[in-house]
């Protein structure tokens, strides 16, 4: 059974930082691509950051330079470091694995940025 469990969300003031974590089990993690998505009320889930197995990454323009995705294959973990947070970053953040092992999602963690 594939499981992705996010943690690290919460309430933070604008300009602050948060570190999100995602623990993955049930797949051969090292073979999977990983990503973080965000969903806000009334909107579709949007891709924030994606890390490919070859080491390349892509980021949503609005988070470039502020968010950093990383992974630890030895621990089956995915991380999202978020700096200089803005109120518009508020939403539910989802961890995703893709490619080898299928397309899998966590339950989401709420991030709220106050102005």
C-alpha positions, 0 to 999 in steps of 0.5 A, spaced: 500 500 500 502 506 497 502 512 503 504 519 502 504 523 509 505 530 509 507 534 515 510 541 517 504 546 515 501 551 519 500 558 520 506 563 519 506 571 518 508 574 511 516 573 510 516 567 514 519 560 512 516 553 513 519 546 512 514 541 509 516 534 509 513 528 506 514 520 508 513 515 502 512 508 503 510 502 499 514 504 492 521 503 490 522 511 492 528 512 488 525 510 482 519 515 482 519 522 481 517 527 486 513 533 486 509 538 491 502 541 489 498 547 492 490 547 492 486 554 494 479 554 494 475 554 488 482 553 484 485 546 481 491 543 484 497 547 481 504 544 480 509 548 485 515 544 484 518 538 481 524 534 482 526 529 476 530 523 477 536 526 473 536 531 478 533 537 474 527 541 477 522 545 475 518 551 479 512 555 478 514 562 476 511 565 482 515 561 487 522 561 484 527 563 488 523 562 494 521 555 494 526 549 494 524 542 493 529 536 495 529 529 497 532 524 501 532 517 498 535 513 504 529 516 508 524 516 503 523 523 504 521 529 500 521 536 502 519 543 501 523 549 504 519 555 503 522 562 504 519 569 504 512 566 504 506 571 502 499 571 503 497 568 496 501 562 498 496 560 503 493 553 501 493 546 502 500 543 500 500 536 497 506 531 496 506 527 489 510 521 487 510 520 479 512 515 474 515 509 477 510 506 482 504 510 479 501 517 481 500 518 488 498 523 493 498 525 500 492 527 504 495 534 504 497 539 509 494 546 510 499 552 510 496 559 512 500 565 511 497 571 515 499 579 512 
